[in-house]
Protein backbone atom coordinates (compact mmCIF):
# COMPACT_ATOMS: atom_id res chain seq x y z
CA UNK A 1 0.00 0.00 0.00
CA UNK A 2 2.97 2.31 0.43
CA UNK A 3 3.40 2.44 -3.37
CA UNK A 4 -0.09 3.84 -3.71
CA UNK A 5 0.55 6.44 -1.00
CA UNK A 6 3.75 7.61 -2.69
CA UNK A 7 2.02 7.59 -6.09
CA UNK A 8 -0.71 9.82 -4.68
CA UNK A 9 1.96 12.19 -3.35
CA UNK A 10 3.46 12.41 -6.87
CA UNK A 11 0.02 13.20 -8.30
CA UNK A 12 -0.60 15.93 -5.73
CA UNK A 13 2.88 17.35 -6.40
CA UNK A 14 2.10 17.59 -10.12
CA UNK A 15 -1.25 19.24 -9.42
CA UNK A 16 0.37 21.70 -7.02
CA UNK A 17 2.94 22.63 -9.68
CA UNK A 18 0.16 23.19 -12.22
CA UNK A 19 -1.79 25.38 -9.80
CA UNK A 20 1.40 27.36 -9.08
CA UNK A 21 1.78 28.11 -12.80
CA UNK A 22 4.51 25.61 -13.66
CA UNK A 23 3.98 23.75 -16.90
CA UNK A 24 1.40 23.64 -19.66
CA UNK A 25 -1.45 25.78 -18.43
CA UNK A 26 0.90 28.73 -17.95
CA UNK A 27 3.61 28.09 -20.57
CA UNK A 28 3.85 26.58 -24.04
CA UNK A 29 3.11 22.88 -24.40
CA UNK A 30 6.59 22.29 -25.86
CA UNK A 31 8.36 23.95 -22.92
CA UNK A 32 10.71 21.87 -20.76
CA UNK A 33 8.57 22.65 -17.71
CA UNK A 34 5.66 20.85 -19.35
CA UNK A 35 7.89 17.84 -20.03
CA UNK A 36 8.73 17.69 -16.33
CA UNK A 37 5.02 17.74 -15.45
CA UNK A 38 4.26 14.99 -17.96
CA UNK A 39 7.04 12.87 -16.50
CA UNK A 40 5.88 13.45 -12.93
CA UNK A 41 2.39 12.30 -13.85
CA UNK A 42 3.22 9.51 -16.32
CA UNK A 43 6.29 8.06 -14.66
CA UNK A 44 5.89 9.22 -11.08
CA UNK A 45 2.21 8.56 -10.54
CA UNK A 46 1.29 5.87 -13.06
CA UNK A 47 4.42 3.75 -12.78
CA UNK A 48 4.25 3.67 -8.99
CA UNK A 49 0.59 2.65 -9.20
CA UNK A 50 1.55 -0.18 -11.54
CA UNK A 51 4.42 -1.26 -9.27
CA UNK A 52 2.09 -1.27 -6.27
CA UNK A 53 -0.47 -3.33 -8.14
CA UNK A 54 2.20 -5.80 -9.25
CA UNK A 55 3.49 -6.11 -5.70
CA UNK A 56 0.02 -7.17 -4.59
CA UNK A 57 -0.83 -9.23 -7.66
CA UNK A 58 2.32 -11.33 -8.15
CA UNK A 59 1.85 -13.53 -5.03
CA UNK A 60 -1.68 -14.28 -6.21
CA UNK A 61 -0.47 -15.06 -9.73
CA UNK A 62 2.27 -17.47 -8.69
CA UNK A 63 0.35 -18.90 -5.75
CA UNK A 64 3.11 -18.32 -3.20
CA UNK A 65 3.65 -15.64 -0.59
CA UNK A 66 6.22 -12.91 -1.10
CA UNK A 67 9.71 -14.16 -0.23
CA UNK A 68 10.56 -11.12 1.87
CA UNK A 69 8.15 -8.37 2.86
CA UNK A 70 11.15 -6.33 4.00
CA UNK A 71 12.41 -6.06 0.41
CA UNK A 72 9.46 -3.96 -0.74
CA UNK A 73 10.54 -0.80 1.10
CA UNK A 74 14.06 -0.65 -0.40
CA UNK A 75 12.59 -1.26 -3.85
CA UNK A 76 10.13 1.59 -3.35
CA UNK A 77 12.94 3.87 -2.13
CA UNK A 78 15.03 3.05 -5.19
CA UNK A 79 12.08 3.70 -7.52
CA UNK A 80 11.41 7.09 -5.91
CA UNK A 81 15.12 8.03 -5.93
CA UNK A 82 15.38 7.14 -9.61
CA UNK A 83 12.26 9.15 -10.36
CA UNK A 84 13.64 12.19 -8.54
CA UNK A 85 16.96 11.93 -10.38
CA UNK A 86 15.18 11.61 -13.70
CA UNK A 87 13.00 14.66 -13.09
CA UNK A 88 15.92 16.81 -11.98
CA UNK A 89 18.13 15.68 -14.88
CA UNK A 90 15.45 16.31 -17.50
CA UNK A 91 14.79 19.80 -16.19
CA UNK A 92 18.49 20.67 -16.11
CA UNK A 93 19.92 22.99 -18.74
CA UNK A 94 21.42 20.07 -20.67
CA UNK A 95 18.08 19.11 -22.17
CA UNK A 96 16.50 22.46 -22.84
CA UNK A 97 16.10 23.96 -26.27
CA UNK A 98 18.98 26.24 -27.12
CA UNK A 99 21.51 24.22 -25.17
CA UNK A 100 24.57 22.77 -26.86
CA UNK A 101 22.82 19.45 -27.23
CA UNK A 102 20.21 20.86 -29.60
CA UNK A 103 22.55 23.31 -31.35
CA UNK A 104 24.90 20.50 -32.29
CA UNK A 105 22.04 18.54 -33.84
CA UNK A 106 22.03 15.82 -31.20
CA UNK A 107 18.93 14.87 -29.31
CA UNK A 108 18.69 14.35 -25.58
CA UNK A 109 18.11 10.78 -24.57
CA UNK A 110 17.86 8.93 -21.30
CA UNK A 111 21.66 8.57 -21.24
CA UNK A 112 23.72 11.56 -20.16
CA UNK A 113 26.43 10.72 -22.69
CA UNK A 114 24.03 11.56 -25.53
CA UNK A 115 23.85 15.20 -24.44
CA UNK A 116 27.12 15.87 -22.72
CA UNK A 117 30.46 15.89 -24.54
CA UNK A 118 32.66 12.82 -24.23
CA UNK A 119 35.81 13.30 -22.13
N, C-alpha and C positions, 0 to 999 in steps of 0.2 A: 504494500500500500504506500510505501514511502516514495516509490517512483511516481505515483499519481499525485502525491502532495507536491513533489518538486516540479512536476510537469505543470501543475496549476500555478505555481509560483512563476514559472517562465511565461505562461500565458498572461498573468497579471502584470508582469514586468513589461511585456510587449504592449499591452493596452495602456499602461501608464506612460510609456514613451510616446505613443500615438497621441494621447491626451495632452502631453507636454509640448507637442508640436514637432516631434522628431519623426521623420519618415514621410511616407506618401501623402497623407492628407495635407501636410504643410509644404512639402518640397516636391520636385519632379519625381515621377515614377522611376526614372532611370538613375536617380541619385544614389550614391553609396549608402546613405542613411536608410533608404528604403530597402536595400539589399540586406542590411543588418536586421531590420525588422522582419523581413521574410524569413531569414535564417533563424531568428529567435522563435518564430511561430512554427515554421516547418520542421526544423531540426530540434529545437529546444523543447517545444511542447509536444508535437506529434511523435517524435522518436522516443521520448521518455514514456509516453502513454503506451506505445507499442512494446517497449522493453518491459514495462510493468505488467502488461497483459501476458507477454510470453513467460515472465517469471511465474505467474500464477497458472498458466495453461500447460506448460511443459510437463510438470509432474502428473497431470491428468492424462496427457497424451501418451507418455511412456509407462504409466501405471506404477511408478515408483516415487517415493518421497524425494525431496531435494536432498542432495548429498550433504550440503552444509548450509544451513540458514545464515551462518555468520559471513558467508562469502557474498551475500547480496549487497550489503552496505559498501564494501570496497568497490564493487562493480559500479554501483550507483555513483559513488564519489569520483571514480575515474571517468564515467560518462559526463558528469557535470563539469569536471575540470577540462575535459576535451572540448566540450561545448563552449565554455568560457574562453578558452584559448582560440578557438575558431572564430568566435564573434569579434574578439579584440584584434586578431590578425587581419580579418577581412576589412575591418573598419580603419586599419592603419593606412598611412599614406602610400604604401607600396601597391595598393590595389585600387587606387582612385584614378579617375580619368585625369589625364594631364601629367601623371607621374611618368618616370622613365620607362616603366614597363609598357605603357601604351604608346609612348612616343617612339619606342624602338620597334614597334610592330608586334611585340610579344603579348600574349594574353596572360592574365593571372590564372593560375590553377590552384589546386589544393596543396601543391608542393611549393615551398618557399623558393626553391632553386629556379622555378620557372619565371619568377619575377625579379629576383635579386641577382646581381652579377656573380659569376663564378669566381672564386679566389684561388 
